[in-house]
Amino acid sequence: VLLYPNPTTGKLMINLGADTKATKVSVTDLSGIVRLVKEGDTTEIDLSSYPNGAYVIEIYTNKGKLVKQIIKE
């Protein structure tokens, strides 16, 4: 699983591989506020309108759940 670029200034790309599909992606800041939820197969998230800081990305796939941390600059 690749999330890039990290740190990011706006658009975050999600690469899960050929046989893995995202079913839902959520972005939560470190205070616990859910900032974004996208349903369906997602390969890109635009964080340009969000404040700078650290975020937790939860990616639900056809193979399970992945949790990654990213930095928005």
PDB file of N, CA, C, O and CB in Angstrom:
ATOM      1  N   VAL A   1       0.850  -1.181   0.000  1.00  0.00           N
ATOM      2  CA  VAL A   1       0.000   0.000   0.000  1.00  0.00           C
ATOM      3  C   VAL A   1       0.890   1.235   0.000  1.00  0.00           C
ATOM      4  O   VAL A   1       1.785   1.372   0.834  1.00  0.00           O
ATOM      5  CB  VAL A   1      -0.964   0.003   1.224  1.00  0.00           C
ATOM      6  N   LEU A   2       0.632   2.126  -0.942  1.00  0.00           N
ATOM      7  CA  LEU A   2       1.382   3.374  -1.017  1.00  0.00           C
ATOM      8  C   LEU A   2       0.444   4.559  -0.870  1.00  0.00           C
ATOM      9  O   LEU A   2      -0.580   4.637  -1.549  1.00  0.00           O
ATOM     10  CB  LEU A   2       2.156   3.465  -2.339  1.00  0.00           C
ATOM     11  N   LEU A   3       0.795   5.480   0.016  1.00  0.00           N
ATOM     12  CA  LEU A   3       0.131   6.776   0.134  1.00  0.00           C
ATOM     13  C   LEU A   3       1.200   7.816  -0.160  1.00  0.00           C
ATOM     14  O   LEU A   3       2.189   7.905   0.568  1.00  0.00           O
ATOM     15  CB  LEU A   3      -0.532   6.990   1.569  1.00  0.00           C
ATOM     16  N   TYR A   4       1.022   8.592  -1.199  1.00  0.00           N
ATOM     17  CA  TYR A   4       2.073   9.535  -1.574  1.00  0.00           C
ATOM     18  C   TYR A   4       1.461  10.765  -2.223  1.00  0.00           C
ATOM     19  O   TYR A   4       0.366  10.684  -2.780  1.00  0.00           O
ATOM     20  CB  TYR A   4       3.090   8.873  -2.527  1.00  0.00           C
ATOM     21  N   PRO A   5       2.148  11.908  -2.163  1.00  0.00           N
ATOM     22  CA  PRO A   5       3.366  12.151  -1.390  1.00  0.00           C
ATOM     23  C   PRO A   5       3.035  12.335   0.089  1.00  0.00           C
ATOM     24  O   PRO A   5       1.959  12.827   0.431  1.00  0.00           O
ATOM     25  CB  PRO A   5       4.110  13.389  -1.929  1.00  0.00           C
ATOM     26  N   ASN A   6       3.927  11.955   0.935  1.00  0.00           N
ATOM     27  CA  ASN A   6       3.765  12.097   2.377  1.00  0.00           C
ATOM     28  C   ASN A   6       5.085  12.587   2.940  1.00  0.00           C
ATOM     29  O   ASN A   6       6.050  11.824   2.994  1.00  0.00           O
ATOM     30  CB  ASN A   6       3.325  10.750   3.047  1.00  0.00           C
ATOM     31  N   PRO A   7       5.153  13.846   3.361  1.00  0.00           N
ATOM     32  CA  PRO A   7       4.067  14.802   3.566  1.00  0.00           C
ATOM     33  C   PRO A   7       3.500  15.327   2.240  1.00  0.00           C
ATOM     34  O   PRO A   7       4.155  15.294   1.198  1.00  0.00           O
ATOM     35  CB  PRO A   7       4.558  15.967   4.415  1.00  0.00           C
ATOM     36  N   THR A   8       2.258  15.811   2.326  1.00  0.00           N
ATOM     37  CA  THR A   8       1.571  16.328   1.147  1.00  0.00           C
ATOM     38  C   THR A   8       1.167  17.782   1.372  1.00  0.00           C
ATOM     39  O   THR A   8       1.021  18.234   2.508  1.00  0.00           O
ATOM     40  CB  THR A   8       0.333  15.467   0.816  1.00  0.00           C
ATOM     41  N   THR A   9       0.992  18.499   0.277  1.00  0.00           N
ATOM     42  CA  THR A   9       0.478  19.864   0.355  1.00  0.00           C
ATOM     43  C   THR A   9      -0.963  19.932  -0.135  1.00  0.00           C
ATOM     44  O   THR A   9      -1.595  20.986  -0.058  1.00  0.00           O
ATOM     45  CB  THR A   9       1.358  20.815  -0.461  1.00  0.00           C
ATOM     46  N   GLY A  10      -1.480  18.828  -0.632  1.00  0.00           N
ATOM     47  CA  GLY A  10      -2.848  18.834  -1.151  1.00  0.00           C
ATOM     48  C   GLY A  10      -3.333  17.461  -1.519  1.00  0.00           C
ATOM     49  O   GLY A  10      -3.947  16.777  -0.700  1.00  0.00           O
ATOM     50  N   LYS A  11      -3.065  17.040  -2.757  1.00  0.00           N
ATOM     51  CA  LYS A  11      -3.594  15.759  -3.229  1.00  0.00           C
ATOM     52  C   LYS A  11      -2.740  14.594  -2.738  1.00  0.00           C
ATOM     53  O   LYS A  11      -1.513  14.608  -2.838  1.00  0.00           O
ATOM     54  CB  LYS A  11      -3.669  15.744  -4.759  1.00  0.00           C
ATOM     55  N   LEU A  12      -3.428  13.589  -2.204  1.00  0.00           N
ATOM     56  CA  LEU A  12      -2.797  12.377  -1.700  1.00  0.00           C
ATOM     57  C   LEU A  12      -3.251  11.220  -2.577  1.00  0.00           C
ATOM     58  O   LEU A  12      -4.449  10.982  -2.732  1.00  0.00           O
ATOM     59  CB  LEU A  12      -3.152  12.126  -0.195  1.00  0.00           C
ATOM     60  N   MET A  13      -2.301  10.509  -3.143  1.00  0.00           N
ATOM     61  CA  MET A  13      -2.597   9.378  -4.021  1.00  0.00           C
ATOM     62  C   MET A  13      -2.588   8.090  -3.206  1.00  0.00           C
ATOM     63  O   MET A  13      -1.769   7.926  -2.302  1.00  0.00           O
ATOM     64  CB  MET A  13      -1.574   9.296  -5.189  1.00  0.00           C
ATOM     65  N   ILE A  14      -3.511   7.170  -3.534  1.00  0.00           N
ATOM     66  CA  ILE A  14      -3.617   5.876  -2.875  1.00  0.00           C
ATOM     67  C   ILE A  14      -3.381   4.801  -3.921  1.00  0.00           C
ATOM     68  O   ILE A  14      -4.090   4.732  -4.925  1.00  0.00           O
ATOM     69  CB  ILE A  14      -5.005   5.695  -2.179  1.00  0.00           C
ATOM     70  N   ASN A  15      -2.377   3.960  -3.677  1.00  0.00           N
ATOM     71  CA  ASN A  15      -2.087   2.844  -4.573  1.00  0.00           C
ATOM     72  C   ASN A  15      -2.156   1.559  -3.753  1.00  0.00           C
ATOM     73  O   ASN A  15      -1.300   1.306  -2.906  1.00  0.00           O
ATOM     74  CB  ASN A  15      -0.681   3.008  -5.262  1.00  0.00           C
ATOM     75  N   LEU A  16      -3.177   0.757  -4.011  1.00  0.00           N
ATOM     76  CA  LEU A  16      -3.402  -0.471  -3.243  1.00  0.00           C
ATOM     77  C   LEU A  16      -2.918  -1.723  -3.959  1.00  0.00           C
ATOM     78  O   LEU A  16      -2.916  -2.804  -3.369  1.00  0.00           O
ATOM     79  CB  LEU A  16      -4.863  -0.613  -2.930  1.00  0.00           C
ATOM     80  N   GLY A  17      -2.514  -1.603  -5.194  1.00  0.00           N
ATOM     81  CA  GLY A  17      -2.122  -2.783  -5.959  1.00  0.00           C
ATOM     82  C   GLY A  17      -3.240  -3.208  -6.887  1.00  0.00           C
ATOM     83  O   GLY A  17      -4.363  -2.712  -6.799  1.00  0.00           O
ATOM     84  N   ALA A  18      -2.921  -4.129  -7.776  1.00  0.00           N
ATOM     85  CA  ALA A  18      -3.838  -4.506  -8.855  1.00  0.00           C
ATOM     86  C   ALA A  18      -5.098  -5.209  -8.377  1.00  0.00           C
ATOM     87  O   ALA A  18      -6.168  -4.972  -8.937  1.00  0.00           O
ATOM     88  CB  ALA A  18      -3.130  -5.388  -9.826  1.00  0.00           C
ATOM     89  N   ASP A  19      -5.016  -6.057  -7.373  1.00  0.00           N
ATOM     90  CA  ASP A  19      -6.175  -6.871  -6.996  1.00  0.00           C
ATOM     91  C   ASP A  19      -6.867  -6.404  -5.715  1.00  0.00           C
ATOM     92  O   ASP A  19      -7.703  -7.125  -5.171  1.00  0.00           O
ATOM     93  CB  ASP A  19      -5.748  -8.298  -6.831  1.00  0.00           C
ATOM     94  N   THR A  20      -6.531  -5.212  -5.230  1.00  0.00           N
ATOM     95  CA  THR A  20      -7.151  -4.680  -4.019  1.00  0.00           C
ATOM     96  C   THR A  20      -7.918  -3.414  -4.370  1.00  0.00           C
ATOM     97  O   THR A  20      -7.380  -2.525  -5.031  1.00  0.00           O
ATOM     98  CB  THR A  20      -6.087  -4.393  -2.921  1.00  0.00           C
ATOM     99  N   LYS A  21      -9.163  -3.327  -3.936  1.00  0.00           N
ATOM    100  CA  LYS A  21     -10.016  -2.174  -4.209  1.00  0.00           C
ATOM    101  C   LYS A  21     -10.467  -1.543  -2.897  1.00  0.00           C
ATOM    102  O   LYS A  21     -10.865  -2.243  -1.966  1.00  0.00           O
ATOM    103  CB  LYS A  21     -11.240  -2.585  -5.063  1.00  0.00           C
ATOM    104  N   ALA A  22     -10.401  -0.228  -2.832  1.00  0.00           N
ATOM    105  CA  ALA A  22     -10.915   0.499  -1.670  1.00  0.00           C
ATOM    106  C   ALA A  22     -12.432   0.529  -1.741  1.00  0.00           C
ATOM    107  O   ALA A  22     -13.006   0.750  -2.808  1.00  0.00           O
ATOM    108  CB  ALA A  22     -10.336   1.944  -1.606  1.00  0.00           C
ATOM    109  N   THR A  23     -13.079   0.309  -0.608  1.00  0.00           N
ATOM    110  CA  THR A  23     -14.530   0.432  -0.536  1.00  0.00           C
ATOM    111  C   THR A  23     -14.945   1.694   0.212  1.00  0.00           C
ATOM    112  O   THR A  23     -16.043   2.212   0.011  1.00  0.00           O
ATOM    113  CB  THR A  23     -15.131  -0.795   0.136  1.00  0.00           C
ATOM    114  N   LYS A  24     -14.043   2.192   1.091  1.00  0.00           N
ATOM    115  CA  LYS A  24     -14.307   3.415   1.853  1.00  0.00           C
ATOM    116  C   LYS A  24     -12.975   3.949   2.369  1.00  0.00           C
ATOM    117  O   LYS A  24     -12.091   3.181   2.749  1.00  0.00           O
ATOM    118  CB  LYS A  24     -15.308   3.150   3.038  1.00  0.00           C
ATOM    119  N   VAL A  25     -12.845   5.270   2.377  1.00  0.00           N
ATOM    120  CA  VAL A  25     -11.660   5.924   2.921  1.00  0.00           C
ATOM    121  C   VAL A  25     -12.132   7.022   3.861  1.00  0.00           C
ATOM    122  O   VAL A  25     -13.008   7.812   3.509  1.00  0.00           O
ATOM    123  CB  VAL A  25     -10.742   6.501   1.783  1.00  0.00           C
ATOM    124  N   SER A  26     -11.552   7.075   5.059  1.00  0.00           N
ATOM    125  CA  SER A  26     -11.888   8.162   5.978  1.00  0.00           C
ATOM    126  C   SER A  26     -10.607   8.850   6.433  1.00  0.00           C
ATOM    127  O   SER A  26      -9.557   8.223   6.579  1.00  0.00           O
ATOM    128  CB  SER A  26     -12.692   7.633   7.199  1.00  0.00           C
ATOM    129  N   VAL A  27     -10.726  10.167   6.654  1.00  0.00           N
ATOM    130  CA  VAL A  27      -9.614  10.996   7.108  1.00  0.00           C
ATOM    131  C   VAL A  27     -10.031  11.616   8.435  1.00  0.00           C
ATOM    132  O   VAL A  27     -11.064  12.279   8.529  1.00  0.00           O
ATOM    133  CB  VAL A  27      -9.235  12.102   6.045  1.00  0.00           C
ATOM    134  N   THR A  28      -9.207  11.389   9.465  1.00  0.00           N
ATOM    135  CA  THR A  28      -9.484  11.894  10.803  1.00  0.00           C
ATOM    136  C   THR A  28      -8.276  12.670  11.288  1.00  0.00           C
ATOM    137  O   THR A  28      -7.138  12.236  11.114  1.00  0.00           O
ATOM    138  CB  THR A  28      -9.831  10.741  11.781  1.00  0.00           C
ATOM    139  N   ASP A  29      -8.531  13.845  11.910  1.00  0.00           N
ATOM    140  CA  ASP A  29      -7.390  14.564  12.480  1.00  0.00           C
ATOM    141  C   ASP A  29      -7.056  13.954  13.842  1.00  0.00           C
ATOM    142  O   ASP A  29      -7.784  13.092  14.335  1.00  0.00           O
ATOM    143  CB  ASP A  29      -7.695  16.097  12.614  1.00  0.00           C
ATOM    144  N   LEU A  30      -5.954  14.404  14.448  1.00  0.00           N
ATOM    145  CA  LEU A  30      -5.498  13.782  15.687  1.00  0.00           C
ATOM    146  C   LEU A  30      -6.361  14.128  16.899  1.00  0.00           C
ATOM    147  O   LEU A  30      -6.209  13.520  17.959  1.00  0.00           O
ATOM    148  CB  LEU A  30      -4.082  14.186  15.955  1.00  0.00           C
ATOM    149  N   SER A  31      -7.261  15.096  16.755  1.00  0.00           N
ATOM    150  CA  SER A  31      -8.197  15.381  17.843  1.00  0.00           C
ATOM    151  C   SER A  31      -9.438  14.502  17.751  1.00  0.00           C
ATOM    152  O   SER A  31     -10.317  14.575  18.610  1.00  0.00           O
ATOM    153  CB  SER A  31      -8.600  16.855  17.825  1.00  0.00           C
ATOM    154  N   GLY A  32      -9.516  13.671  16.715  1.00  0.00           N
ATOM    155  CA  GLY A  32     -10.624  12.731  16.570  1.00  0.00           C
ATOM    156  C   GLY A  32     -11.744  13.199  15.671  1.00  0.00           C
ATOM    157  O   GLY A  32     -12.750  12.503  15.536  1.00  0.00           O
ATOM    158  N   ILE A  33     -11.601  14.363  15.048  1.00  0.00           N
ATOM    159  CA  ILE A  33     -12.646  14.880  14.157  1.00  0.00           C
ATOM    160  C   ILE A  33     -12.501  14.218  12.789  1.00  0.00           C
ATOM    161  O   ILE A  33     -11.445  14.280  12.159  1.00  0.00           O
ATOM    162  CB  ILE A  33     -12.562  16.441  14.031  1.00  0.00           C
ATOM    163  N   VAL A  34     -13.587  13.581  12.345  1.00  0.00           N
ATOM    164  CA  VAL A  34     -13.599  12.979  11.013  1.00  0.00           C
ATOM    165  C   VAL A  34     -13.758  14.104  10.002  1.00  0.00           C
ATOM    166  O   VAL A  34     -14.774  14.799   9.986  1.00  0.00           O
ATOM    167  CB  VAL A  34     -14.747  11.913  10.866  1.00  0.00           C
ATOM    168  N   ARG A  35     -12.745  14.278   9.159  1.00  0.00           N
ATOM    169  CA  ARG A  35     -12.726  15.376   8.202  1.00  0.00           C
ATOM    170  C   ARG A  35     -13.318  15.003   6.853  1.00  0.00           C
ATOM    171  O   ARG A  35     -13.853  15.860   6.151  1.00  0.00           O
ATOM    172  CB  ARG A  35     -11.325  15.858   8.013  1.00  0.00           C
ATOM    173  N   LEU A  36     -13.224  13.719   6.483  1.00  0.00           N
ATOM    174  CA  LEU A  36     -13.661  13.300   5.154  1.00  0.00           C
ATOM    175  C   LEU A  36     -13.977  11.817   5.170  1.00  0.00           C
ATOM    176  O   LEU A  36     -13.261  11.026   5.785  1.00  0.00           O
ATOM    177  CB  LEU A  36     -12.586  13.616   4.091  1.00  0.00           C
ATOM    178  N   VAL A  37     -15.061  11.442   4.485  1.00  0.00           N
ATOM    179  CA  VAL A  37     -15.386  10.040   4.239  1.00  0.00           C
ATOM    180  C   VAL A  37     -15.762   9.911   2.778  1.00  0.00           C
ATOM    181  O   VAL A  37     -16.656  10.605   2.294  1.00  0.00           O
ATOM    182  CB  VAL A  37     -16.541   9.535   5.172  1.00  0.00           C
ATOM    183  N   LYS A  38     -15.075   9.020   2.074  1.00  0.00           N
ATOM    184  CA  LYS A  38     -15.378   8.766   0.664  1.00  0.00           C
ATOM    185  C   LYS A  38     -15.752   7.300   0.522  1.00  0.00           C
ATOM    186  O   LYS A  38     -14.999   6.416   0.931  1.00  0.00           O
ATOM    187  CB  LYS A  38     -14.165   9.132  -0.264  1.00  0.00           C
ATOM    188  N   GLU A  39     -16.904   7.049  -0.051  1.00  0.00           N
ATOM    189  CA  GLU A  39     -17.362   5.690  -0.317  1.00  0.00           C
ATOM    190  C   GLU A  39     -16.937   5.285  -1.720  1.00  0.00           C
ATOM    191  O   GLU A  39     -16.838   6.129  -2.610  1.00  0.00           O
ATOM    192  CB  GLU A  39     -18.899   5.578  -0.154  1.00  0.00           C
ATOM    193  N   GLY A  40     -16.688   4.005  -1.917  1.00  0.00           N
ATOM    194  CA  GLY A  40     -16.351   3.503  -3.240  1.00  0.00           C
ATOM    195  C   GLY A  40     -14.855   3.443  -3.473  1.00  0.00           C
ATOM    196  O   GLY A  40     -14.062   3.834  -2.616  1.00  0.00           O
ATOM    197  N   ASP A  41     -14.481   2.950  -4.639  1.00  0.00           N
ATOM    198  CA  ASP A  41     -13.077   2.794  -4.990  1.00  0.00           C
ATOM    199  C   ASP A  41     -12.435   4.165  -5.162  1.00  0.00           C
ATOM    200  O   ASP A  41     -12.817   4.922  -6.055  1.00  0.00           O
ATOM    201  CB  ASP A  41     -12.922   1.954  -6.276  1.00  0.00           C
ATOM    202  N   THR A  42     -11.476   4.484  -4.324  1.00  0.00           N
ATOM    203  CA  THR A  42     -10.854   5.804  -4.294  1.00  0.00           C
ATOM    204  C   THR A  42      -9.357   5.667  -4.518  1.00  0.00           C
ATOM    205  O   THR A  42      -8.715   4.820  -3.897  1.00  0.00           O
ATOM    206  CB  THR A  42     -11.139   6.519  -2.954  1.00  0.00           C
ATOM    207  N   THR A  43      -8.794   6.489  -5.396  1.00  0.00           N
ATOM    208  CA  THR A  43      -7.354   6.483  -5.635  1.00  0.00           C
ATOM    209  C   THR A  43      -6.717   7.830  -5.327  1.00  0.00           C
ATOM    210  O   THR A  43      -5.498   7.972  -5.418  1.00  0.00           O
ATOM    211  CB  THR A  43      -7.067   6.100  -7.071  1.00  0.00           C
ATOM    212  N   GLU A  44      -7.537   8.835  -4.957  1.00  0.00           N
ATOM    213  CA  GLU A  44      -7.020  10.174  -4.703  1.00  0.00           C
ATOM    214  C   GLU A  44      -7.885  10.889  -3.674  1.00  0.00           C
ATOM    215  O   GLU A  44      -9.112  10.796  -3.703  1.00  0.00           O
ATOM    216  CB  GLU A  44      -6.956  10.985  -6.005  1.00  0.00           C
ATOM    217  N   ILE A  45      -7.226  11.606  -2.761  1.00  0.00           N
ATOM    218  CA  ILE A  45      -7.918  12.414  -1.759  1.00  0.00           C
ATOM    219  C   ILE A  45      -7.334  13.814  -1.823  1.00  0.00           C
ATOM    220  O   ILE A  45      -6.113  13.972  -1.827  1.00  0.00           O
ATOM    221  CB  ILE A  45      -7.780  11.800  -0.314  1.00  0.00           C
ATOM    222  N   ASP A  46      -8.180  14.829  -1.873  1.00  0.00           N
ATOM    223  CA  ASP A  46      -7.723  16.219  -1.911  1.00  0.00           C
ATOM    224  C   ASP A  46      -7.805  16.808  -0.502  1.00  0.00           C
ATOM    225  O   ASP A  46      -8.894  17.023   0.031  1.00  0.00           O
ATOM    226  CB  ASP A  46      -8.574  17.063  -2.917  1.00  0.00           C
ATOM    227  N   LEU A  47      -6.643  17.063   0.087  1.00  0.00           N
ATOM    228  CA  LEU A  47      -6.571  17.620   1.439  1.00  0.00           C
ATOM    229  C   LEU A  47      -6.196  19.098   1.428  1.00  0.00           C
ATOM    230  O   LEU A  47      -5.902  19.663   2.482  1.00  0.00           O
ATOM    231  CB  LEU A  47      -5.565  16.841   2.272  1.00  0.00           C
ATOM    232  N   SER A  48      -6.199  19.728   0.270  1.00  0.00           N
ATOM    233  CA  SER A  48      -5.718  21.107   0.157  1.00  0.00           C
ATOM    234  C   SER A  48      -6.523  22.099   0.996  1.00  0.00           C
ATOM    235  O   SER A  48      -5.978  23.129   1.393  1.00  0.00           O
ATOM    236  CB  SER A  48      -5.749  21.536  -1.285  1.00  0.00           C
ATOM    237  N   SER A  49      -7.783  21.831   1.277  1.00  0.00           N
ATOM    238  CA  SER A  49      -8.600  22.764   2.060  1.00  0.00           C
ATOM    239  C   SER A  49      -8.542  22.500   3.566  1.00  0.00           C
ATOM    240  O   SER A  49      -9.178  23.213   4.342  1.00  0.00           O
ATOM    241  CB  SER A  49     -10.035  22.693   1.596  1.00  0.00           C
ATOM    242  N   TYR A  50      -7.790  21.489   3.980  1.00  0.00           N
ATOM    243  CA  TYR A  50      -7.694  21.144   5.396  1.00  0.00           C
ATOM    244  C   TYR A  50      -6.480  21.811   6.034  1.00  0.00           C
ATOM    245  O   TYR A  50      -5.494  22.084   5.350  1.00  0.00           O
ATOM    246  CB  TYR A  50      -7.617  19.622   5.574  1.00  0.00           C
ATOM    247  N   PRO A  51      -6.543  22.077   7.346  1.00  0.00           N
ATOM    248  CA  PRO A  51      -5.402  22.701   8.026  1.00  0.00           C
ATOM    249  C   PRO A  51      -4.167  21.795   8.000  1.00  0.00           C
ATOM    250  O   PRO A  51      -4.281  20.572   7.912  1.00  0.00           O
ATOM    251  CB  PRO A  51      -5.771  23.039   9.479  1.00  0.00           C
ATOM    252  N   ASN A  52      -2.999  22.412   8.077  1.00  0.00           N
ATOM    253  CA  ASN A  52      -1.763  21.640   8.166  1.00  0.00           C
ATOM    254  C   ASN A  52      -1.749  20.830   9.460  1.00  0.00           C
ATOM    255  O   ASN A  52      -2.267  21.274  10.484  1.00  0.00           O
ATOM    256  CB  ASN A  52      -0.529  22.571   8.094  1.00  0.00           C
ATOM    257  N   GLY A  53      -1.156  19.646   9.405  1.00  0.00           N
ATOM    258  CA  GLY A  53      -1.065  18.806  10.590  1.00  0.00           C
ATOM    259  C   GLY A  53      -1.041  17.333  10.223  1.00  0.00           C
ATOM    260  O   GLY A  53      -0.912  16.965   9.056  1.00  0.00           O
ATOM    261  N   ALA A  54      -1.167  16.505  11.241  1.00  0.00           N
ATOM    262  CA  ALA A  54      -1.153  15.055  11.051  1.00  0.00           C
ATOM    263  C   ALA A  54      -2.581  14.534  10.955  1.00  0.00           C
ATOM    264  O   ALA A  54      -3.481  15.024  11.636  1.00  0.00           O
ATOM    265  CB  ALA A  54      -0.397  14.353  12.207  1.00  0.00           C
ATOM    266  N   TYR A  55      -2.775  13.542  10.105  1.00  0.00           N
ATOM    267  CA  TYR A  55      -4.087  12.923   9.895  1.00  0.00           C
ATOM    268  C   TYR A  55      -3.933  11.407   9.857  1.00  0.00           C
ATOM    269  O   TYR A  55      -2.895  10.876   9.460  1.00  0.00           O
ATOM    270  CB  TYR A  55      -4.744  13.438   8.582  1.00  0.00           C
ATOM    271  N   VAL A  56      -4.985  10.735  10.278  1.00  0.00           N
ATOM    272  CA  VAL A  56      -5.035   9.279  10.191  1.00  0.00           C
ATOM    273  C   VAL A  56      -5.961   8.927   9.032  1.00  0.00           C
ATOM    274  O   VAL A  56      -7.102   9.385   8.966  1.00  0.00           O
ATOM    275  CB  VAL A  56      -5.529   8.629  11.543  1.00  0.00           C
ATOM    276  N   ILE A  57      -5.450   8.110   8.126  1.00  0.00           N
ATOM    277  CA  ILE A  57      -6.217   7.658   6.971  1.00  0.00           C
ATOM    278  C   ILE A  57      -6.603   6.205   7.213  1.00  0.00           C
ATOM    279  O   ILE A  57      -5.739   5.351   7.410  1.00  0.00           O
ATOM    280  CB  ILE A  57      -5.403   7.819   5.635  1.00  0.00           C
ATOM    281  N   GLU A  58      -7.900   5.929   7.198  1.00  0.00           N
ATOM    282  CA  GLU A  58      -8.380   4.553   7.291  1.00  0.00           C
ATOM    283  C   GLU A  58      -8.896   4.141   5.919  1.00  0.00           C
ATOM    284  O   GLU A  58      -9.769   4.793   5.347  1.00  0.00           O
ATOM    285  CB  GLU A  58      -9.497   4.406   8.383  1.00  0.00           C
ATOM    286  N   ILE A  59      -8.347   3.058   5.404  1.00  0.00           N
ATOM    287  CA  ILE A  59      -8.735   2.569   4.088  1.00  0.00           C
ATOM    288  C   ILE A  59      -9.357   1.192   4.264  1.00  0.00           C
ATOM    289  O   ILE A  59      -8.694   0.247   4.689  1.00  0.00           O
ATOM    290  CB  ILE A  59      -7.513   2.518   3.111  1.00  0.00           C
ATOM    291  N   TYR A  60     -10.632   1.093   3.934  1.00  0.00           N
ATOM    292  CA  TYR A  60     -11.341  -0.178   3.983  1.00  0.00           C
ATOM    293  C   TYR A  60     -11.290  -0.781   2.585  1.00  0.00           C
ATOM    294  O   TYR A  60     -11.645  -0.120   1.609  1.00  0.00           O
ATOM    295  CB  TYR A  60     -12.823   0.002   4.481  1.00  0.00           C
ATOM    296  N   THR A  61     -10.851  -2.033   2.484  1.00  0.00           N
ATOM    297  CA  THR A  61     -10.698  -2.667   1.184  1.00  0.00           C
ATOM    298  C   THR A  61     -11.445  -3.993   1.153  1.00  0.00           C
ATOM    299  O   THR A  61     -12.017  -4.431   2.151  1.00  0.00           O
ATOM    300  CB  THR A  61      -9.215  -2.880   0.857  1.00  0.00           C
ATOM    301  N   ASN A  62     -11.425  -4.618  -0.021  1.00  0.00           N
ATOM    302  CA  ASN A  62     -12.016  -5.941  -0.154  1.00  0.00           C
ATOM    303  C   ASN A  62     -11.190  -7.004   0.580  1.00  0.00           C
ATOM    304  O   ASN A  62     -11.594  -8.165   0.643  1.00  0.00           O
ATOM    305  CB  ASN A  62     -12.149  -6.306  -1.630  1.00  0.00           C
ATOM    306  N   LYS A  63     -10.036  -6.615   1.133  1.00  0.00           N
ATOM    307  CA  LYS A  63      -9.175  -7.548   1.869  1.00  0.00           C
ATOM    308  C   LYS A  63      -9.010  -7.197   3.337  1.00  0.00           C
ATOM    309  O   LYS A  63      -8.318  -7.909   4.065  1.00  0.00           O
ATOM    310  CB  LYS A  63      -7.825  -7.602   1.227  1.00  0.00           C
ATOM    311  N   GLY A  64      -9.631  -6.115   3.788  1.00  0.00           N
ATOM    312  CA  GLY A  64      -9.506  -5.719   5.190  1.00  0.00           C
ATOM    313  C   GLY A  64      -9.367  -4.221   5.336  1.00  0.00           C
ATOM    314  O   GLY A  64      -9.698  -3.457   4.429  1.00  0.00           O
ATOM    315  N   LYS A  65      -8.868  -3.806   6.502  1.00  0.00           N
ATOM    316  CA  LYS A  65      -8.744  -2.381   6.834  1.00  0.00           C
ATOM    317  C   LYS A  65      -7.271  -2.046   7.034  1.00  0.00           C
ATOM    318  O   LYS A  65      -6.523  -2.807   7.646  1.00  0.00           O
ATOM    319  CB  LYS A  65      -9.570  -2.024   8.114  1.00  0.00           C
ATOM    320  N   LEU A  66      -6.870  -0.893   6.506  1.00  0.00           N
ATOM    321  CA  LEU A  66      -5.513  -0.374   6.671  1.00  0.00           C
ATOM    322  C   LEU A  66      -5.589   0.975   7.354  1.00  0.00           C
ATOM    323  O   LEU A  66      -6.493   1.765   7.083  1.00  0.00           O
ATOM    324  CB  LEU A  66      -4.777  -0.261   5.305  1.00  0.00           C
ATOM    325  N   VAL A  67      -4.643   1.240   8.240  1.00  0.00           N
ATOM    326  CA  VAL A  67      -4.587   2.529   8.920  1.00  0.00           C
ATOM    327  C   VAL A  67      -3.186   3.101   8.715  1.00  0.00           C
ATOM    328  O   VAL A  67      -2.186   2.449   9.016  1.00  0.00           O
ATOM    329  CB  VAL A  67      -4.933   2.391  10.451  1.00  0.00           C
ATOM    330  N   LYS A  68      -3.130   4.335   8.196  1.00  0.00           N
ATOM    331  CA  LYS A  68      -1.858   5.008   7.947  1.00  0.00           C
ATOM    332  C   LYS A  68      -1.938   6.434   8.456  1.00  0.00           C
ATOM    333  O   LYS A  68      -3.021   7.016   8.514  1.00  0.00           O
ATOM    334  CB  LYS A  68      -1.500   4.986   6.442  1.00  0.00           C
ATOM    335  N   GLN A  69      -0.795   7.000   8.827  1.00  0.00           N
ATOM    336  CA  GLN A  69      -0.745   8.397   9.230  1.00  0.00           C
ATOM    337  C   GLN A  69      -0.036   9.196   8.144  1.00  0.00           C
ATOM    338  O   GLN A  69       0.964   8.750   7.581  1.00  0.00           O
ATOM    339  CB  GLN A  69      -0.029   8.561  10.599  1.00  0.00           C
ATOM    340  N   ILE A  70      -0.561  10.377   7.860  1.00  0.00           N
ATOM    341  CA  ILE A  70       0.060  11.255   6.872  1.00  0.00           C
ATOM    342  C   ILE A  70       0.181  12.659   7.471  1.00  0.00           C
ATOM    343  O   ILE A  70      -0.482  13.001   8.450  1.00  0.00           O
ATOM    344  CB  ILE A  70      -0.766  11.280   5.541  1.00  0.00           C
ATOM    345  N   ILE A  71       1.037  13.443   6.858  1.00  0.00           N
ATOM    346  CA  ILE A  71       1.254  14.826   7.272  1.00  0.00           C
ATOM    347  C   ILE A  71       0.836  15.757   6.144  1.00  0.00           C
ATOM    348  O   ILE A  71       1.253  15.576   5.000  1.00  0.00           O
ATOM    349  CB  ILE A  71       2.736  15.067   7.661  1.00  0.00           C
ATOM    350  N   LYS A  72       0.009  16.758   6.462  1.00  0.00           N
ATOM    351  CA  LYS A  72      -0.396  17.794   5.515  1.00  0.00           C
ATOM    352  C   LYS A  72       0.388  19.042   5.846  1.00  0.00           C
ATOM    353  O   LYS A  72       0.303  19.555   6.962  1.00  0.00           O
ATOM    354  CB  LYS A  72      -1.938  18.061   5.565  1.00  0.00           C
ATOM    355  N   GLU A  73       1.162  19.544   4.871  1.00  0.00           N
ATOM    356  CA  GLU A  73       1.955  20.763   5.081  1.00  0.00           C
ATOM    357  C   GLU A  73       1.317  21.956   4.408  1.00  0.00           C
ATOM    358  O   GLU A  73       1.848  23.064   4.481  1.00  0.00           O
ATOM    359  CB  GLU A  73       3.376  20.578   4.559  1.00  0.00           C
TER     360      GLU A  73
END
